[in-house]
């Protein structure tokens, strides 16, 4: 779950569509996780509807889907557990 929160925070503070390369550079560069876990995390966040992915010019960009992200995170990760 920690990777999901880090990714959501990064996309939220960026305020724009964030490229997969930028997310990967930060997460992998800090040694938080490996590439496979990061891609799985991005896929899971997309599947549950917290982020969207858009492909442009052979790059994938991610954006937050909810304007009230804190409520969405609480309901998805805390209430269901």
Helices and strands as residue ranges (DSSP letters): H 2-14, E 18-19, H 20-29, H 35-47, E 51-56, E 59-64, H 69-73, I 74-79
